């Protein structure tokens, strides 16, 4: 499902990213290369499922297992954003505006606001 989200993002880039941020995303993609991008895309569904499982069981976000998942989540996000605040802002804006529609269209493979909040809580933010 994460690949679908990426395709959706690419289709709507101008809506959420400045031309500079789009260029930064392209540079980061070139830097990572297709194999790494494919590996990261394959990792997202499992990570999302693990976080969802902890949420459903009521695991405290401060639990070490959840914090480990949250750190990996941020590592994967940082692979996309390369720590660029413009890209991070666009990604946040995209999920803020389009997240519910993405979740409705693509289902459980798309994280929602509750999951983002859980991850942020695990990270102490």
N, CA, C and O atoms as a MOPAC input file, in Angstrom:
PM7 MOZYME 1SCF
protein

 N      0.80800 1    -1.20300 1     0.00000 1
 C      0.00000 1     0.00000 1     0.00000 1
 C      0.85400 1     1.27100 1     0.00000 1
 O      0.44100 1     2.30700 1    -0.52100 1
 N      2.03800 1     1.17800 1     0.58500 1
 C      2.86600 1     2.37400 1     0.63800 1
 C      3.22100 1     2.85600 1    -0.75900 1
 O      3.31900 1     4.06300 1    -0.98100 1
 N      3.41800 1     1.94000 1    -1.71200 1
 C      3.72300 1     2.31400 1    -3.08600 1
 C      2.58300 1     3.13500 1    -3.66500 1
 O      2.81800 1     4.10900 1    -4.38100 1
 N      1.35900 1     2.75100 1    -3.36400 1
 C      0.20200 1     3.50500 1    -3.83600 1
 C      0.24000 1     4.91100 1    -3.27100 1
 O     -0.05000 1     5.87600 1    -3.97800 1
 N      0.59500 1     5.03100 1    -2.00800 1
 C      0.70100 1     6.34800 1    -1.38200 1
 C      1.77400 1     7.18100 1    -2.06500 1
 O      1.57000 1     8.36900 1    -2.31900 1
 N      2.91300 1     6.57300 1    -2.36500 1
 C      3.98700 1     7.28700 1    -3.05500 1
 C      3.51800 1     7.76500 1    -4.42000 1
 O      3.79400 1     8.89800 1    -4.81600 1
 N      2.80300 1     6.89300 1    -5.14500 1
 C      2.29900 1     7.28600 1    -6.46200 1
 C      1.32000 1     8.44900 1    -6.33100 1
 O      1.32300 1     9.36500 1    -7.15300 1
 N      0.49400 1     8.41000 1    -5.31100 1
 C     -0.46300 1     9.48300 1    -5.05200 1
 C      0.27900 1    10.78600 1    -4.75100 1
 O     -0.08200 1    11.85200 1    -5.25000 1
 N      1.31100 1    10.68000 1    -3.93500 1
 C      2.11000 1    11.85800 1    -3.59500 1
 C      2.73400 1    12.45000 1    -4.84700 1
 O      2.67600 1    13.65900 1    -5.06700 1
 N      3.32900 1    11.59700 1    -5.66400 1
 C      3.97600 1    12.08100 1    -6.88300 1
 C      2.98000 1    12.77200 1    -7.79700 1
 O      3.30800 1    13.77800 1    -8.42700 1
 N      1.76800 1    12.24200 1    -7.87600 1
 C      0.74400 1    12.83000 1    -8.72000 1
 C      0.29300 1    14.20400 1    -8.19400 1
 O     -0.10000 1    15.07000 1    -8.97600 1
 N      0.35000 1    14.39400 1    -6.89800 1
 C     -0.14100 1    15.62500 1    -6.27500 1
 C      0.98000 1    16.51400 1    -5.73100 1
 O      0.73200 1    17.36900 1    -4.88100 1
 N      2.19000 1    16.32300 1    -6.20700 1
 C      3.33700 1    17.02600 1    -5.63300 1
 C      3.20000 1    18.54700 1    -5.66200 1
 O      3.47200 1    19.22000 1    -4.66700 1
 N      2.78600 1    19.07200 1    -6.78300 1
 C      2.72200 1    20.53700 1    -6.90300 1
 C      1.75000 1    21.14300 1    -5.90500 1
 O      1.87000 1    22.31000 1    -5.53100 1
 N      0.80000 1    20.34800 1    -5.48600 1
 C     -0.21000 1    20.81100 1    -4.53500 1
 C      0.37600 1    21.00000 1    -3.13700 1
 O     -0.07100 1    21.86500 1    -2.38400 1
 N      1.38700 1    20.18200 1    -2.79000 1
 C      1.89800 1    20.18200 1    -1.42800 1
 C      3.37400 1    20.53200 1    -1.29400 1
 O      3.86100 1    20.76500 1    -0.18800 1
 N      4.07600 1    20.56900 1    -2.39700 1
 C      5.52300 1    20.82100 1    -2.34000 1
 C      5.90800 1    21.98000 1    -3.24300 1
 O      5.39300 1    22.13300 1    -4.35000 1
 N      6.81900 1    22.78400 1    -2.74400 1
 C      7.37300 1    23.86700 1    -3.55000 1
 C      8.25600 1    23.25900 1    -4.63200 1
 O      8.66200 1    22.10400 1    -4.50600 1
 N      8.56500 1    24.00300 1    -5.69100 1
 C      9.48600 1    23.47700 1    -6.71300 1
 C     10.83500 1    23.05400 1    -6.11000 1
 O     11.43500 1    22.07700 1    -6.55600 1
 N     11.30200 1    23.78400 1    -5.10900 1
 C     12.56600 1    23.44000 1    -4.45800 1
 C     12.45200 1    22.11200 1    -3.71700 1
 O     13.37000 1    21.29300 1    -3.75100 1
 N     11.31700 1    21.90300 1    -3.04700 1
 C     11.10700 1    20.64700 1    -2.32300 1
 C     10.99200 1    19.47900 1    -3.29900 1
 O     11.50600 1    18.39500 1    -3.02500 1
 N     10.33100 1    19.68400 1    -4.42300 1
 C     10.21700 1    18.63600 1    -5.43700 1
 C     11.59700 1    18.25800 1    -5.95500 1
 O     11.89300 1    17.07700 1    -6.14200 1
 N     12.42700 1    19.24300 1    -6.18400 1
 C     13.79200 1    18.97500 1    -6.64300 1
 C     14.58100 1    18.20500 1    -5.58000 1
 O     15.34900 1    17.29900 1    -5.90200 1
 N     14.38400 1    18.57300 1    -4.31600 1
 C     15.06700 1    17.87500 1    -3.22200 1
 C     14.61800 1    16.41300 1    -3.14800 1
 O     15.43500 1    15.52700 1    -2.89700 1
 N     13.33600 1    16.15900 1    -3.36400 1
 C     12.81100 1    14.79200 1    -3.34900 1
 C     13.43800 1    13.99000 1    -4.48800 1
 O     13.83700 1    12.83900 1    -4.30500 1
 N     13.52000 1    14.60500 1    -5.65700 1
 C     14.12800 1    13.91500 1    -6.80700 1
 C     15.59600 1    13.59700 1    -6.53300 1
 O     16.06300 1    12.49800 1    -6.83200 1
 N     16.31200 1    14.54900 1    -5.97000 1
 C     17.73200 1    14.31600 1    -5.64300 1
 C     17.87800 1    13.18100 1    -4.63100 1
 O     18.75500 1    12.32700 1    -4.76400 1
 N     17.01900 1    13.18200 1    -3.63100 1
 C     17.07900 1    12.13600 1    -2.61600 1
 C     16.77000 1    10.77300 1    -3.23000 1
 O     17.40500 1     9.77800 1    -2.88100 1
 N     15.80400 1    10.72100 1    -4.13800 1
 C     15.48800 1     9.47500 1    -4.81600 1
 C     16.66400 1     8.95600 1    -5.62600 1
 O     16.95200 1     7.75900 1    -5.63000 1
 N     17.34000 1     9.86800 1    -6.31000 1
 C     18.52300 1     9.48600 1    -7.08100 1
 C     19.64200 1     8.99700 1    -6.15900 1
 O     20.35500 1     8.04400 1    -6.47500 1
 N     19.77800 1     9.66200 1    -5.02600 1
 C     20.81400 1     9.28900 1    -4.05800 1
 C     20.56400 1     7.88600 1    -3.49300 1
 O     21.49000 1     7.08600 1    -3.35700 1
 N     19.30800 1     7.60400 1    -3.17100 1
 C     18.96700 1     6.30100 1    -2.59500 1
 C     19.05800 1     5.18900 1    -3.63600 1
 O     19.53900 1     4.09400 1    -3.34500 1
 N     18.60400 1     5.47200 1    -4.82200 1
 C     18.61000 1     4.46600 1    -5.88300 1
 C     17.38600 1     3.57500 1    -5.83100 1
 O     16.73600 1     3.46700 1    -4.79100 1
 N     17.06600 1     2.93500 1    -6.95100 1
 C     15.83300 1     2.14300 1    -7.03300 1
 C     15.77300 1     0.94100 1    -6.09600 1
 O     14.69700 1     0.60600 1    -5.60000 1
 N     16.90400 1     0.28500 1    -5.84300 1
 C     16.87400 1    -0.89000 1    -4.97100 1
 C     16.53100 1    -0.50600 1    -3.53700 1
 O     15.72200 1    -1.16800 1    -2.88700 1
 N     17.14700 1     0.56100 1    -3.05100 1
 C     16.88400 1     1.01200 1    -1.67600 1
 C     15.44000 1     1.49700 1    -1.55000 1
 O     14.76900 1     1.20900 1    -0.56000 1
 N     14.96900 1     2.22900 1    -2.55000 1
 C     13.58400 1     2.71200 1    -2.52500 1
 C     12.63200 1     1.52300 1    -2.48100 1
 O     11.66700 1     1.53000 1    -1.71600 1
 N     12.89100 1     0.52000 1    -3.28300 1
 C     12.04600 1    -0.67000 1    -3.30500 1
 C     12.05900 1    -1.38200 1    -1.94800 1
 O     11.01700 1    -1.83300 1    -1.47300 1
 N     13.22600 1    -1.48100 1    -1.33400 1
 C     13.34600 1    -2.12000 1    -0.02000 1
 C     12.55900 1    -1.34900 1     1.04000 1
 O     11.88300 1    -1.94600 1     1.87800 1
 N     12.65300 1    -0.02800 1     0.99700 1
 C     11.92300 1     0.80600 1     1.96300 1
 C     10.42000 1     0.67400 1     1.73200 1
 O      9.65400 1     0.54800 1     2.68700 1
 N      9.99900 1     0.70300 1     0.48200 1
 C      8.57500 1     0.53900 1     0.17500 1
 C      8.05500 1    -0.78800 1     0.71700 1
 O      6.93500 1    -0.86000 1     1.22300 1
 N      8.86500 1    -1.83500 1     0.61000 1
 C      8.46000 1    -3.15500 1     1.08400 1
 C      8.40000 1    -3.21900 1     2.60800 1
 O      7.66100 1    -4.03100 1     3.16400 1
 N      9.16500 1    -2.37700 1     3.28100 1
 C      9.19900 1    -2.39700 1     4.74400 1
 C      7.98900 1    -1.71100 1     5.37000 1
 O      7.54100 1    -2.11000 1     6.44500 1
 N      7.45600 1    -0.68500 1     4.70900 1
 C      6.36800 1     0.09200 1     5.29800 1
 C      5.15200 1    -0.73300 1     5.71600 1
 O      4.68900 1    -0.56600 1     6.84400 1
 N      4.61000 1    -1.61000 1     4.88000 1
 C      3.40000 1    -2.33600 1     5.30400 1
 C      3.59400 1    -3.13000 1     6.59600 1
 O      2.70300 1    -3.15700 1     7.44500 1
 N      4.74800 1    -3.77300 1     6.74900 1
 C      5.01100 1    -4.52700 1     7.98000 1
 C      5.12800 1    -3.60800 1     9.18500 1
 O      4.61100 1    -3.91400 1    10.26000 1
 N      5.80500 1    -2.48900 1     9.00600 1
 C      5.96500 1    -1.53300 1    10.09900 1
 C      4.61000 1    -0.98300 1    10.53000 1
 O      4.31100 1    -0.91400 1    11.72200 1
 N      3.80100 1    -0.59600 1     9.56300 1
 C      2.46500 1    -0.07300 1     9.86900 1
 C      1.63600 1    -1.13800 1    10.59000 1
 O      0.94800 1    -0.83200 1    11.56400 1
 N      1.69800 1    -2.37600 1    10.12200 1
 C      0.94500 1    -3.46200 1    10.76000 1
 C      1.40600 1    -3.69400 1    12.19900 1
 O      0.58100 1    -3.93300 1    13.08000 1
 N      2.71400 1    -3.62700 1    12.44400 1
 C      3.22600 1    -3.81600 1    13.80900 1
 C      2.75500 1    -2.69100 1    14.72700 1
 O      2.34900 1    -2.93900 1    15.86200 1
 N      2.81100 1    -1.46000 1    14.23400 1
 C      2.35300 1    -0.32200 1    15.04900 1
 C      0.86000 1    -0.47600 1    15.33400 1
 O      0.41400 1    -0.28100 1    16.46500 1
 N      0.09600 1    -0.82500 1    14.30500 1
 C     -1.34400 1    -1.00600 1    14.47600 1
 C     -1.64200 1    -2.07600 1    15.52200 1
 O     -2.54200 1    -1.91100 1    16.34600 1
 N     -0.89400 1    -3.16100 1    15.48800 1
 C     -1.08100 1    -4.24000 1    16.44900 1
 C     -0.85100 1    -3.74800 1    17.87800 1
 O     -1.62300 1    -4.06800 1    18.78200 1
 N      0.20000 1    -2.97800 1    18.07300 1
 C      0.46800 1    -2.42600 1    19.41000 1
 C     -0.64400 1    -1.47300 1    19.83100 1
 O     -1.05100 1    -1.46300 1    20.99300 1
 N     -1.12700 1    -0.68400 1    18.90100 1
 C     -2.20900 1     0.24600 1    19.23000 1
 C     -3.45800 1    -0.52200 1    19.65100 1
 O     -4.10800 1    -0.17700 1    20.63800 1
 N     -3.78500 1    -1.55700 1    18.89800 1
 C     -4.98500 1    -2.34700 1    19.19700 1
 C     -4.88100 1    -3.06800 1    20.53600 1
 O     -5.88500 1    -3.25800 1    21.22200 1
 N     -3.67200 1    -3.46700 1    20.90500 1
 C     -3.46500 1    -4.14000 1    22.19600 1
 C     -3.38300 1    -3.14400 1    23.35100 1
 O     -3.38300 1    -3.53500 1    24.51800 1
 N     -3.31500 1    -1.86800 1    23.02000 1
 C     -3.23200 1    -0.84700 1    24.06100 1
 C     -1.83600 1    -0.68600 1    24.63400 1
 O     -1.67900 1    -0.21000 1    25.75900 1
 N     -0.81900 1    -1.07700 1    23.87700 1
 C      0.55900 1    -0.94300 1    24.35300 1
 C      0.89400 1     0.52900 1    24.54400 1
 O      0.63300 1     1.35400 1    23.66800 1
 N      1.46000 1     0.84600 1    25.67000 1
 C      1.88300 1     2.22000 1    25.96400 1
 C      2.91600 1     2.65600 1    24.93000 1
 O      3.85100 1     1.90900 1    24.64200 1
 N      2.76000 1     3.85600 1    24.36800 1
 C      3.73300 1     4.34600 1    23.39300 1
 C      5.15900 1     4.42100 1    23.94100 1
 O      6.12200 1     4.43500 1    23.17500 1
 N      5.28800 1     4.46900 1    25.26300 1
 C      6.62200 1     4.53700 1    25.87800 1
 C      7.26200 1     3.16100 1    26.03900 1
 O      8.40200 1     3.05400 1    26.49000 1
 N      6.53700 1     2.11900 1    25.67500 1
 C      7.08100 1     0.76900 1    25.71700 1
 C      8.28500 1     0.69700 1    24.77300 1
 O      8.22200 1     1.22100 1    23.66000 1
 N      9.37500 1     0.06200 1    25.19700 1
 C     10.58000 1    -0.00600 1    24.35700 1
 C     10.33600 1    -0.58200 1    22.95500 1
 O     10.96200 1    -0.14200 1    21.99100 1
 N      9.44200 1    -1.55000 1    22.83900 1
 C      9.15900 1    -2.14100 1    21.52300 1
 C      8.51200 1    -1.11000 1    20.59100 1
 O      8.82900 1    -1.04600 1    19.40300 1
 N      7.60600 1    -0.30900 1    21.14500 1
 C      6.93300 1     0.72300 1    20.35300 1
 C      7.92200 1     1.83100 1    20.00600 1
 O      7.91400 1     2.34500 1    18.88700 1
 N      8.76300 1     2.19400 1    20.95200 1
 C      9.74400 1     3.23700 1    20.68300 1
 C     10.72400 1     2.81100 1    19.59200 1
 O     11.16000 1     3.62900 1    18.78200 1
 N     11.06200 1     1.53000 1    19.58000 1
 C     11.94200 1     1.01700 1    18.52000 1
 C     11.24100 1     1.14200 1    17.16000 1
 O     11.85800 1     1.55300 1    16.17700 1
 N      9.96700 1     0.79000 1    17.10800 1
 C      9.20400 1     0.92800 1    15.86600 1
 C      9.11000 1     2.39700 1    15.44700 1
 O      9.23900 1     2.72300 1    14.26700 1
 N      8.88700 1     3.26900 1    16.41500 1
 C      8.78300 1     4.70300 1    16.11400 1
 C     10.09600 1     5.25700 1    15.56300 1
 O     10.09300 1     6.07500 1    14.64300 1
 N     11.21100 1     4.81000 1    16.12500 1
 C     12.51600 1     5.25900 1    15.61300 1
 C     12.72100 1     4.78200 1    14.17200 1
 O     13.22300 1     5.52300 1    13.32600 1
 N     12.32800 1     3.53900 1    13.90900 1
 C     12.46500 1     3.03200 1    12.54000 1
 C     11.54700 1     3.79600 1    11.60100 1
 O     11.92400 1     4.09200 1    10.46700 1
 N     10.35200 1     4.11600 1    12.06300 1
 C      9.39300 1     4.90100 1    11.28400 1
 C     10.06400 1     6.20700 1    10.85300 1
 O     10.02300 1     6.58700 1     9.68300 1
 N     10.67400 1     6.87800 1    11.81300 1
 C     11.31500 1     8.16500 1    11.51000 1
 C     12.53100 1     7.99400 1    10.60700 1
 O     12.81200 1     8.86400 1     9.78300 1
 N     13.25000 1     6.89200 1    10.74700 1
 C     14.37000 1     6.62200 1     9.83700 1
 C     13.86400 1     6.50800 1     8.40100 1
 O     14.47200 1     7.04700 1     7.47700 1
 N     12.75200 1     5.80800 1     8.22200 1
 C     12.19300 1     5.65600 1     6.88100 1
 C     11.67100 1     6.98500 1     6.33800 1
 O     11.86000 1     7.29700 1     5.16200 1
 N     11.02300 1     7.75700 1     7.18900 1
 C     10.55600 1     9.08500 1     6.76300 1
 C     11.74600 1     9.94600 1     6.35900 1
 O     11.70700 1    10.63600 1     5.34000 1
 N     12.80800 1     9.90200 1     7.17000 1
 C     13.99400 1    10.70900 1     6.87100 1
 C     14.69000 1    10.27200 1     5.58400 1
 O     15.35900 1    11.07600 1     4.93500 1
 N     14.53400 1     9.00800 1     5.21700 1
 C     15.08300 1     8.58100 1     3.92700 1
 C     14.38300 1     9.31000 1     2.78800 1
 O     15.00400 1     9.64000 1     1.77800 1
 N     13.08900 1     9.56000 1     2.95400 1
 C     12.32000 1    10.28200 1     1.93800 1
 C     12.60300 1    11.78000 1     1.99600 1
 O     12.81600 1    12.42000 1     0.96600 1
 N     12.60400 1    12.33300 1     3.20300 1
 C     12.72300 1    13.78700 1     3.34600 1
 C     14.15700 1    14.27900 1     3.38800 1
 O     14.41300 1    15.45200 1     3.11700 1
 N     15.10200 1    13.40400 1     3.72400 1
 C     16.52000 1    13.77000 1     3.90500 1
 C     16.65800 1    14.90900 1     4.91800 1
 O     17.60000 1    15.69700 1     4.84800 1
 N     15.71000 1    14.98900 1     5.86200 1
 C     15.77000 1    16.02300 1     6.88500 1
 C     15.44700 1    17.41600 1     6.36600 1
 O     15.63500 1    18.39900 1     7.08300 1
 N     14.96400 1    17.51700 1     5.13500 1
 C     14.63300 1    18.81000 1     4.53300 1
 C     13.30600 1    19.30000 1     5.11200 1
 O     12.27700 1    18.64800 1     4.93200 1
 N     13.31900 1    20.44700 1     5.81000 1
 C     12.08900 1    20.93400 1     6.44600 1
 C     10.96900 1    21.22700 1     5.45100 1
 O      9.79600 1    21.05500 1     5.78300 1
 N     11.30900 1    21.66700 1     4.23400 1
 C     10.29100 1    21.93300 1     3.21500 1
 C      9.58300 1    20.64500 1     2.80000 1
 O      8.36400 1    20.62500 1     2.62900 1
 N     10.35000 1    19.58200 1     2.64000 1
 C      9.77600 1    18.29500 1     2.26000 1
 C      8.93800 1    17.75200 1     3.41600 1
 O      7.84100 1    17.23800 1     3.19700 1
 N      9.44500 1    17.86300 1     4.63800 1
 C      8.70000 1    17.40100 1     5.81300 1
 C      7.37500 1    18.14600 1     5.94100 1
 O      6.34000 1    17.54700 1     6.23300 1
 N      7.42100 1    19.44900 1     5.72000 1
 C      6.20800 1    20.26900 1     5.81600 1
 C      5.18700 1    19.84400 1     4.75900 1
 O      3.99600 1    19.73100 1     5.05100 1
 N      5.65300 1    19.61100 1     3.53900 1
 C      4.75600 1    19.17600 1     2.47100 1
 C      4.14300 1    17.82200 1     2.75900 1
 O      2.95600 1    17.61100 1     2.51100 1
 N      4.94200 1    16.90300 1     3.28000 1
 C      4.45100 1    15.57100 1     3.61300 1
 C      3.39300 1    15.65300 1     4.71300 1
 O      2.36400 1    14.98200 1     4.64200 1
 N      3.64800 1    16.47300 1     5.72300 1
 C      2.66700 1    16.65200 1     6.80200 1
 C      1.38100 1    17.25500 1     6.25900 1
 O      0.28600 1    16.81700 1     6.61300 1
 N      1.51200 1    18.25300 1     5.40400 1
 C      0.34500 1    18.90800 1     4.82500 1
 C     -0.45600 1    17.92300 1     3.96900 1
 O     -1.68600 1    17.91100 1     4.00600 1
 N      0.25600 1    17.10300 1     3.20200 1
 C     -0.42000 1    16.12300 1     2.36500 1
 C     -1.25200 1    15.16900 1     3.22600 1
 O     -2.42900 1    14.94800 1     2.94400 1
 N     -0.64600 1    14.60500 1     4.27500 1
 C     -1.39100 1    13.66300 1     5.11900 1
 C     -2.50400 1    14.36700 1     5.89000 1
 O     -3.55000 1    13.77200 1     6.15400 1
 N     -2.28600 1    15.61600 1     6.24700 1
 C     -3.33600 1    16.36700 1     6.94900 1
 C     -4.55800 1    16.53000 1     6.05300 1
 O     -5.68700 1    16.33500 1     6.50300 1
 N     -4.34300 1    16.88300 1     4.79600 1
 C     -5.45400 1    17.14900 1     3.87900 1
 C     -5.97700 1    15.90000 1     3.17100 1
 O     -7.18200 1    15.76800 1     2.95400 1
 N     -5.09300 1    15.00100 1     2.81900 1
 C     -5.46800 1    13.85400 1     1.99200 1
 C     -5.52400 1    12.53500 1     2.75000 1
 O     -6.04300 1    11.54700 1     2.23000 1
 N     -4.99200 1    12.50600 1     3.98400 1
 C     -4.91800 1    11.26300 1     4.73900 1
 C     -6.22900 1    10.51000 1     4.85700 1
 O     -6.26500 1     9.31300 1     4.57400 1
 N     -7.32700 1    11.17600 1     5.27100 1
 C     -8.59000 1    10.43900 1     5.39900 1
 C     -9.06200 1     9.83700 1     4.06800 1
 O     -9.56200 1     8.71300 1     4.03800 1
 N     -8.90500 1    10.57900 1     2.97900 1
 C     -9.31500 1    10.05200 1     1.67300 1
 C     -8.42700 1     8.88000 1     1.25500 1
 O     -8.91500 1     7.89100 1     0.70900 1
 N     -7.12500 1     8.99400 1     1.51500 1
 C     -6.20700 1     7.89500 1     1.20000 1
 C     -6.56900 1     6.65400 1     1.99800 1
 O     -6.60800 1     5.54500 1     1.46500 1
 N     -6.83400 1     6.85500 1     3.28200 1
 C     -7.17900 1     5.72400 1     4.16000 1
 C     -8.47800 1     5.07600 1     3.70600 1
 O     -8.59300 1     3.85000 1     3.68500 1
 N     -9.44800 1     5.89600 1     3.34400 1
 C    -10.73100 1     5.36500 1     2.88600 1
 C    -10.55300 1     4.59900 1     1.57200 1
 O    -11.14800 1     3.53900 1     1.37600 1
 N     -9.73600 1     5.14200 1     0.68200 1
 C     -9.55000 1     4.51800 1    -0.62500 1
 C     -8.67700 1     3.27000 1    -0.56600 1
 O     -8.96500 1     2.28000 1    -1.23800 1
 N     -7.59800 1     3.31100 1     0.24200 1
 C     -6.62700 1     2.22600 1     0.23500 1
 C     -6.62800 1     1.37400 1     1.49500 1
 O     -5.94000 1     0.35500 1     1.55000 1
 N     -7.38500 1     1.77200 1     2.50100 1
 C     -7.55200 1     0.93500 1     3.67700 1
 C     -6.44700 1     1.01300 1     4.70400 1
 O     -5.76600 1     2.03100 1     4.83200 1
 N     -6.27600 1    -0.08500 1     5.44100 1
 C     -5.39900 1    -0.13700 1     6.61200 1
 C     -3.93400 1     0.08500 1     6.29600 1
 O     -3.14200 1     0.33400 1     7.20500 1
 N     -3.55000 1     0.00000 1     5.02400 1
 C     -2.15500 1     0.21500 1     4.66600 1
 C     -1.72600 1     1.66100 1     4.72300 1
 O     -0.54400 1     1.96400 1     4.55500 1
 N     -2.66600 1     2.56200 1     4.95900 1
 C     -2.36200 1     3.98600 1     5.04900 1
 C     -2.55100 1     4.42700 1     6.49400 1
 O     -3.64600 1     4.29500 1     7.04100 1
 N     -1.50200 1     4.94500 1     7.11600 1
 C     -1.65000 1     5.37900 1     8.51300 1
 C     -2.54100 1     6.60700 1     8.61500 1
 O     -2.54100 1     7.47500 1     7.74200 1
 N     -3.30300 1     6.65600 1     9.70600 1
 C     -4.17300 1     7.79100 1     9.94500 1
 C     -3.62500 1     8.68300 1    11.05100 1
 O     -2.54400 1     8.44400 1    11.58800 1
 N     -4.39200 1     9.70900 1    11.37500 1
 C     -3.97600 1    10.68200 1    12.38100 1
 C     -3.70700 1    10.01700 1    13.72800 1
 O     -2.77900 1    10.40400 1    14.43800 1
 N     -4.51100 1     9.02000 1    14.08000 1
 C     -4.32300 1     8.34300 1    15.36400 1
 C     -2.95600 1     7.64800 1    15.41800 1
 O     -2.26500 1     7.69500 1    16.43500 1
 N     -2.58300 1     7.00700 1    14.31600 1
 C     -1.29400 1     6.31600 1    14.28000 1
 C     -0.14900 1     7.32200 1    14.31300 1
 O      0.84800 1     7.11300 1    15.00400 1
 N     -0.29100 1     8.40300 1    13.57100 1
 C      0.75400 1     9.43700 1    13.60300 1
 C      0.92100 1     9.97500 1    15.01900 1
 O      2.04200 1    10.19100 1    15.47900 1
 N     -0.19800 1    10.19100 1    15.70800 1
 C     -0.13900 1    10.66500 1    17.08500 1
 C      0.53200 1     9.66300 1    18.01200 1
 O      1.29300 1    10.04500 1    18.90200 1
 N      0.25500 1     8.40100 1    17.80700 1
 C      0.86500 1     7.32700 1    18.59800 1
 C      2.38400 1     7.32200 1    18.40000 1
 O      3.14300 1     7.20400 1    19.36200 1
 N      2.81000 1     7.44900 1    17.15900 1
 C      4.24800 1     7.49300 1    16.84500 1
 C      4.88300 1     8.72100 1    17.48400 1
 O      5.94800 1     8.62500 1    18.09300 1
 N      4.24000 1     9.86500 1    17.35000 1
 C      4.77500 1    11.08500 1    17.94400 1
 C      4.88200 1    10.94900 1    19.45800 1
 O      5.86500 1    11.38500 1    20.05800 1
 N      3.87900 1    10.34900 1    20.06500 1
 C      3.89700 1    10.12500 1    21.51600 1
 C      5.04600 1     9.20900 1    21.90600 1
 O      5.71600 1     9.44300 1    22.91200 1
 N      5.27800 1     8.16000 1    21.10700 1
 C      6.38400 1     7.23400 1    21.38000 1
 C      7.73300 1     7.94700 1    21.29800 1
 O      8.68100 1     7.59400 1    21.99900 1
 N      7.79900 1     8.94700 1    20.43400 1
 C      9.04100 1     9.69700 1    20.25900 1
 C      9.18700 1    10.84000 1    21.25900 1
 O     10.19800 1    11.54300 1    21.27400 1
 N      8.15300 1    11.01600 1    22.10100 1
 C      8.20700 1    12.06800 1    23.11400 1
 C      7.95500 1    13.45400 1    22.55800 1
 O      8.42800 1    14.45100 1    23.10200 1
 N      7.20900 1    13.50700 1    21.47400 1
 C      6.89700 1    14.81500 1    20.85400 1
 C      5.49400 1    15.23800 1    21.14200 1
 O      5.06800 1    16.30500 1    20.70000 1

